[in-house]
Amino acid sequence: MKFSFNTLFALLAMALLVISCRTSDMDEPVIPTSEMEGLIKIKEVTNNTHIIELYSKSGTTALGYNDIKLRIRNKATGTFEKNAVVNWMPLMHMTSMSHSCPKSLVKKVNPEGSLYSGFIVFQMPDNSSEYWDLKIDYTIGSTEYTATTIINVPAAGKRTVTSFMGSDNNRYIMAYVEPRTPEVKTNEMIIGVWKMQDMMSFPIVDGYTVKVDPRMPSMGNHSSPNNIPASQNGPGNLYNGKLALTMTGYWKLNLQLVNPDGIVLKGEEITETNPASSIFFEIEF
Ligand SMILES: [Cu+2]
């Protein structure tokens, strides 16, 4: 058998290709690309063992409801941890005190994937002397890890979260969740309602109703037909309703929070003499 120089060269090239593929596989582990689709990295948080990558659709964090994803890369192996049990605690450090905000549990997006997901509702913006941070505690096997990072929550032009005292003397937080991209139609609407139990715990409120009256203040304060108040399809869930938008522009979504007994805890009906409710969201599209 006779090897030509060209055959030898081709074999060598193939061998190199296989080696280089293997190497890059180890650096960037294969993960279902679908779970990362549409996500932009917010930032990386580093501790001694891991780099935690935080993601959102916009690549930023904002006042109000935030859908946040994360994955945990092992510094030593370069692979993403798939079996972590993750908890998080957002904390606002104010000059006089500290407090948390409404948040979900952190869950795996796909059982075989490496992405974790949850939401956090920042109810107030940061400023030059007061800031938010996020403490991420996670367990892999029996080992506990932690990492903390500062989260930017800039003041916003439109109101998408409201915090108030109800007539039952409970403090509530309500946040606009969907539609993120409103359209001229009857939109599926999602709103979150939480009670401030204390500075650190903000459980979801069950069994209430949120009445929404969308108005266009610049056009005679007209409303829209066929809105449906937001309610839960089960305890512990966000609230679903219908939001009818008949044209593009600025809309004020006037709100009323109603308890299971039908008592309005906060917010007023819109009438000839009352153009706006004391609690509302704002959208413009
Ligand atoms: Cu605060």
Boltz pocket constraint, residues with backbone or C-beta under 6 A from the ligand:
constraints:
  - pocket:
      binder: B
      contacts: [[A, 92], [A, 94], [A, 99], [A, 124], [A, 125]]
      max_distance: 6.0
